């Protein structure tokens, strides 16, 4: 844990306890292990202790998140994994100040009503060497990776309310809003791997040909060929605040509401962008077959619409569904190319074993279904 003093902790603890007289008496801390694809990450810690005040002694617990500037130096693997979009500018995927700017502003609070909210920020402290220290409230509750389908769908409904309020109270432009996922330059690294799927489709190995039929190659090439059109379609849709990283590790369900952490990719975009990420990256969807995955998406969309209606709208369910399908195809379907690339890199025995693995077959089938679901949209001229 970075060297901390009671002085460093004084203001965040006072903010947490809502007590301007609180004095930190003792504290300990420990790192939290987590996987981050952002080069801005610089450590995550839980710090806990006691404080004394005019009202007596009280226990407290906070989260310390540190971020820093690291220059963009991508390798081919970085681009293929799509963990970054190729720059250090304020709109780029891993802009290191974005989360601090968002959490310290009133923008997120304006859209929240308690049903879906951002983690509470207790303070942002600049550090030497282009680094920041974010003090956050510790979130208790059921983490997203332990949710049931009911908790996922309840969150979809709460998210609908968040999106409706954001659309009604349009946030002002900020240069640091994150560029939408489907507009990332790194997407082209995956387009370049479509030829690997074509190689698998014409392979001498029948198991590979079953996994990757020629129809899949055609559908993937449609994603590449009509990428600019997909961007135009998404830009034509009503845009409000979107989190863009609603994966299980960033969500907690507590006391009938959902709290989201890690707002490093926040920006403006269509509501269906968040709904796709929430649904398709969930633990609930992890082991579903294609039909059940699409059904879960439809049920989440219905609950999201109920949430927008309860919050007074506006949210066009057709616009939400369109964004859902396009983001599902590009974000969750296109990685099919990496599966083909890995299988082709192995020897014949390893390829055959992997291609016959039930889990791999299921994942390929789900990704294929998501790509195919967007095909009619890609053949339709953009709105507006």
C-alpha positions as a printed Julia matrix, in Angstrom:
384×3 Matrix{Float64}:
   0.0     0.0     0.0
   1.34    3.49   -0.78
   2.64    5.41    2.21
  -0.37    7.07    3.82
  -0.66    9.31    6.84
  -3.58   10.22    9.06
  -3.48   13.6     7.35
  -4.05   11.95    3.95
  -7.12   10.19    5.33
  -8.64   13.06    7.26
 -10.82   14.61    4.54
 -12.12   11.39    2.94
 -12.98    9.96    6.37
 -14.76   13.16    7.37
 -16.7    13.08    4.1
 -17.62    9.43    4.62
 -18.8     9.96    8.2
 -20.36   13.36    7.44
 -18.5    14.62   10.5
 -16.12   17.61   10.16
 -14.7    16.92   13.62
 -13.59   13.32   12.96
  -9.93   12.56   13.68
  -8.27    9.43   12.29
  -6.84    7.4    15.14
  -5.56    4.2    13.57
  -5.77    2.53   10.17
  -4.59   -0.4     8.09
  -4.8    -1.14    4.39
  -4.48   -3.93    1.89
  -4.33   -4.15   -1.92
  -7.3    -5.45   -3.87
  -6.35   -7.8    -6.67
  -8.15   -7.02   -9.9
  -7.62   -7.28  -13.64
  -7.6    -4.01  -15.52
  -7.19   -3.45  -19.23
  -6.56    0.26  -18.71
  -2.98    1.45  -18.74
  -4.09    4.24  -16.37
  -4.53    1.82  -13.44
  -2.02    2.32  -10.65
  -3.35    0.29   -7.72
  -6.51   -0.38   -5.74
  -6.65   -0.65   -1.94
  -9.11   -1.03    0.93
  -8.22    1.15    3.91
 -10.03    0.76    7.24
  -9.65    2.13   10.72
 -11.23    4.14   13.54
 -11.87    7.83   14.07
 -12.75    9.82   17.13
 -14.96   12.88   17.22
 -17.26   14.82   19.46
 -19.75   11.98   19.02
 -17.34    9.24   20.11
 -15.27    6.62   18.27
 -16.44    5.23   14.93
 -15.15    2.57   12.54
 -14.74    3.42    8.85
 -13.68    1.79    5.59
 -12.82    3.44    2.27
 -11.39    2.45   -1.1
  -8.29    4.09   -2.51
  -7.88    3.97   -6.28
  -4.8     5.42   -7.91
  -4.47    6.29  -11.6
  -1.61    7.68  -13.61
  -0.61    8.77  -17.09
   1.21    6.14  -19.1
   2.19    6.9   -22.67
   0.44    4.92  -25.41
   2.84    2.23  -26.65
   0.69   -0.51  -28.16
   1.78   -3.9   -29.32
  -0.1    -6.04  -31.82
  -1.56   -8.11  -29.01
  -2.94   -4.98  -27.33
  -4.75   -3.97  -30.49
  -6.09   -7.46  -31.16
  -7.44   -7.66  -27.61
  -8.98   -4.25  -28.2
  -7.98   -2.91  -24.83
  -7.28    0.57  -26.12
  -8.11    2.83  -29.03
  -4.74    4.22  -29.91
  -4.08    7.52  -28.22
  -3.61    9.69  -25.18
  -6.22   12.36  -25.95
  -9.18   13.18  -23.69
 -11.63   11.2   -25.86
  -9.41    8.11  -26.07
 -10.39    4.91  -24.32
  -7.82    5.0   -21.52
  -7.68    8.73  -20.81
  -6.29    8.67  -17.31
  -8.15   11.64  -15.8
 -11.65   10.72  -17.01
 -12.98    8.81  -14.02
 -11.79   11.45  -11.57
 -13.36   14.21  -13.66
 -16.67   12.35  -13.87
 -16.91   11.33  -10.23
 -15.94   14.78   -8.97
 -18.59   16.47  -11.13
 -22.38   16.63  -10.54
 -23.07   15.04  -13.95
 -23.6    11.48  -12.72
 -25.71   12.53   -9.74
 -28.11   14.37  -12.04
 -29.17   11.11  -13.72
 -29.24    8.94  -10.6
 -32.19    8.54   -8.27
 -30.95    5.75   -6.03
 -32.01    2.89   -8.3
 -28.84    3.05  -10.37
 -26.01    5.23   -9.16
 -22.29    5.81   -9.3
 -20.09    4.93   -6.38
 -19.74    7.87   -4.03
 -16.52    9.85   -4.47
 -15.0    11.15   -1.24
 -12.25   13.19   -2.82
  -9.7    13.47   -5.63
  -6.12   14.35   -4.76
  -3.44   15.21   -7.36
  -0.04   13.56   -6.82
   3.36   14.31   -8.31
   4.29   12.68  -11.6
   0.91   12.92  -13.37
  -0.92   10.73  -10.87
  -4.24   11.01   -9.05
  -5.6     9.51   -5.87
  -9.36    8.76   -5.81
 -11.04    8.18   -2.46
 -14.23    6.16   -2.85
 -16.91    4.77   -0.58
 -16.67    1.01   -0.04
 -19.69   -0.63   -1.69
 -21.34   -3.51    0.17
 -23.74   -5.85   -1.55
 -23.89   -8.74   -3.99
 -21.21   -8.38   -6.7
 -22.26   -8.77  -10.29
 -20.45  -12.05  -10.8
 -22.73  -13.65   -8.16
 -26.01  -12.27   -9.51
 -29.03  -14.33  -10.4
 -31.1   -13.6   -13.51
 -33.52  -11.66  -11.32
 -30.78   -9.32  -10.07
 -29.53   -8.77  -13.61
 -33.03   -7.92  -14.87
 -33.75   -5.68  -11.88
 -30.57   -3.79  -12.77
 -31.69   -3.49  -16.41
 -34.85   -1.79  -15.15
 -32.95    0.56  -12.85
 -30.57    1.35  -15.72
 -33.56    2.33  -17.84
 -34.46    4.98  -15.3
 -30.89    6.29  -15.28
 -30.87    6.56  -19.08
 -34.29    8.26  -19.18
 -33.23   10.97  -16.75
 -29.99   11.52  -18.63
 -31.85   11.95  -21.92
 -34.23   14.47  -20.33
 -31.4    16.43  -18.72
 -28.87   16.3   -21.55
 -25.36   16.54  -20.06
 -23.19   19.33  -21.44
 -20.37   18.54  -23.83
 -17.11   17.51  -22.22
 -13.93   17.03  -24.23
 -13.12   14.03  -22.07
 -16.24   11.99  -22.82
 -15.03    8.59  -23.98
 -15.3     7.72  -27.66
 -17.9     4.96  -28.28
 -16.65    1.41  -28.42
 -17.71    0.83  -32.02
 -15.64    3.87  -33.06
 -12.37    2.56  -31.62
  -9.48    2.5   -34.06
  -8.41   -0.81  -32.53
 -11.5    -2.44  -34.01
  -9.63   -2.67  -37.3
  -7.17   -5.12  -35.75
 -10.04   -7.57  -35.45
 -11.29   -6.89  -38.96
  -7.84   -7.95  -40.15
  -8.37  -11.38  -38.57
 -11.52  -12.14  -40.55
  -9.31  -13.84  -43.12
  -8.38  -16.34  -40.4
 -12.04  -17.31  -40.13
 -12.05  -17.77  -43.9
  -9.02  -20.04  -43.54
 -10.88  -22.09  -40.93
 -13.96  -22.3   -43.15
 -11.89  -23.84  -45.96
  -9.69  -25.95  -43.69
  -9.13  -29.63  -44.32
 -10.24  -30.19  -40.73
 -14.0   -30.94  -40.73
 -14.36  -29.86  -37.09
 -13.12  -26.39  -37.99
 -15.42  -26.21  -41.0
 -18.38  -27.03  -38.77
 -17.42  -24.29  -36.32
 -16.84  -21.67  -39.02
 -19.09  -22.15  -42.05
 -18.76  -19.87  -45.05
 -21.95  -18.04  -44.02
 -20.14  -16.85  -40.89
 -17.29  -15.45  -42.98
 -19.8   -13.55  -45.11
 -21.5   -12.11  -42.0
 -18.2   -11.03  -40.47
 -17.15   -9.33  -43.69
 -20.42   -7.42  -43.57
 -19.38   -6.04  -40.15
 -16.13   -4.78  -41.66
 -17.58   -3.49  -44.91
 -20.45   -1.64  -43.22
 -18.55   -0.4   -40.18
 -18.85    3.26  -41.18
 -22.59    2.79  -41.67
 -22.89    1.21  -38.23
 -21.13    4.22  -36.71
 -23.54    6.57  -38.49
 -26.52    4.59  -37.27
 -25.35    4.73  -33.67
 -24.6     8.45  -33.93
 -28.12    9.06  -35.22
 -29.7     7.66  -32.04
 -30.59    9.73  -28.94
 -27.52    9.97  -26.73
 -27.29   10.28  -22.97
 -24.82    9.22  -20.31
 -23.48    5.68  -20.7
 -21.05    3.82  -18.44
 -19.66    1.56  -21.23
 -18.11   -0.98  -18.86
 -21.05   -2.58  -17.02
 -19.27   -5.89  -16.5
 -19.88   -8.02  -13.38
 -16.75   -6.8   -11.59
 -18.04   -3.21  -11.76
 -21.53   -3.77  -10.35
 -23.03   -4.33   -6.9
 -26.64   -4.93   -5.94
 -27.49   -3.6    -2.49
 -30.71   -2.6    -0.72
 -32.78   -2.76   -3.9
 -30.46   -0.62   -5.97
 -27.41   -1.06   -8.2
 -24.14    0.78   -7.63
 -21.61    0.97  -10.47
 -17.9     1.51   -9.97
 -15.11    2.18  -12.51
 -16.43    5.06  -14.6
 -13.27    5.32  -16.68
 -15.11    4.91  -20.01
 -18.1     7.16  -19.29
 -19.4     9.26  -22.17
 -22.39   10.02  -24.32
 -24.06    7.3   -26.34
 -27.27    5.37  -26.98
 -28.82    3.5   -24.07
 -28.59    0.16  -25.87
 -24.81    0.36  -25.67
 -24.93   -0.05  -21.89
 -27.72   -2.61  -22.04
 -25.7    -4.86  -24.37
 -22.64   -4.76  -22.13
 -24.69   -5.33  -18.97
 -26.48   -8.34  -20.43
 -23.87  -10.07  -22.58
 -20.93   -9.74  -20.18
 -23.0   -10.95  -17.21
 -22.34  -14.13  -15.29
 -25.96  -15.07  -16.05
 -25.23  -15.14  -19.8
 -21.89  -16.93  -19.46
 -23.18  -20.45  -20.02
 -26.27  -19.86  -22.13
 -26.86  -21.28  -25.6
 -27.54  -18.86  -28.49
 -31.33  -18.94  -28.25
 -31.29  -18.38  -24.5
 -28.76  -15.56  -24.87
 -30.96  -13.72  -27.35
 -34.0   -14.34  -25.13
 -32.15  -12.87  -22.14
 -31.36   -9.79  -24.21
 -35.01   -9.4   -25.15
 -36.13   -9.76  -21.53
 -33.52   -7.23  -20.37
 -34.7    -4.81  -23.06
 -38.3    -5.17  -21.86
 -37.29   -4.45  -18.26
 -35.13   -1.52  -19.4
 -38.14   -0.08  -21.24
 -40.26   -0.51  -18.09
 -37.63    1.47  -16.18
 -37.6     4.28  -18.72
 -41.39    4.45  -18.7
 -41.52    4.59  -14.89
 -39.01    7.44  -14.96
 -41.12    9.37  -17.45
 -39.08    8.58  -20.56
 -38.08    9.36  -23.18
 -36.49    6.21  -24.54
 -37.43    4.72  -27.9
 -37.35    0.92  -27.47
 -36.55    0.46  -31.16
 -33.53    2.76  -30.86
 -32.38    0.88  -27.76
 -32.77   -2.45  -29.57
 -30.82   -1.22  -32.61
 -27.89   -0.05  -30.48
 -28.03   -3.32  -28.55
 -27.75   -5.39  -31.75
 -24.91   -3.35  -33.24
 -22.84   -3.25  -30.05
 -23.54   -6.96  -29.48
 -22.21   -7.76  -32.95
 -19.08   -5.6   -32.86
 -18.21   -5.94  -29.18
 -19.29   -9.5   -28.39
 -19.6   -11.21  -31.78
 -16.54  -10.0   -33.65
 -14.12  -11.62  -31.13
 -15.05  -14.82  -32.99
 -12.08  -13.99  -35.21
  -9.68  -14.42  -32.29
 -11.07  -17.88  -31.58
 -10.37  -18.92  -35.17
  -6.89  -17.4   -35.01
  -6.0   -19.32  -31.84
  -7.33  -22.61  -33.18
  -5.42  -22.29  -36.44
  -2.23  -21.56  -34.51
  -2.31  -25.0   -32.85
  -1.3   -28.33  -34.3
  -3.85  -30.7   -35.84
  -4.46  -32.66  -32.63
  -4.91  -29.52  -30.52
  -7.25  -27.99  -33.12
  -9.39  -31.09  -33.27
  -9.63  -31.33  -29.48
 -10.48  -27.65  -29.1
 -13.0   -27.66  -31.93
 -14.82  -30.56  -30.3
 -14.89  -28.9   -26.86
 -18.55  -28.23  -25.91
 -17.75  -24.91  -24.26
 -15.86  -23.61  -27.3
 -18.64  -24.75  -29.6
 -21.21  -22.97  -27.45
 -19.21  -19.74  -27.3
 -18.66  -19.77  -31.05
 -22.37  -20.39  -31.61
 -23.33  -17.46  -29.35
 -20.89  -15.08  -31.04
 -22.11  -16.22  -34.46
 -25.72  -15.56  -33.43
 -24.85  -12.04  -32.28
 -23.12  -11.28  -35.59
 -26.03  -12.69  -37.59
 -28.62  -10.78  -35.55
 -27.19   -7.47  -36.77
 -27.08   -8.37  -40.46
 -30.5    -6.89  -41.39
 -29.53   -3.61  -39.69
 -26.29   -3.41  -41.65
 -28.17   -3.79  -44.91
 -30.47   -0.88  -43.98
 -29.5     2.78  -44.58
 -28.67    4.76  -41.44
 -31.31    6.89  -39.76
 -31.25   10.6   -40.3
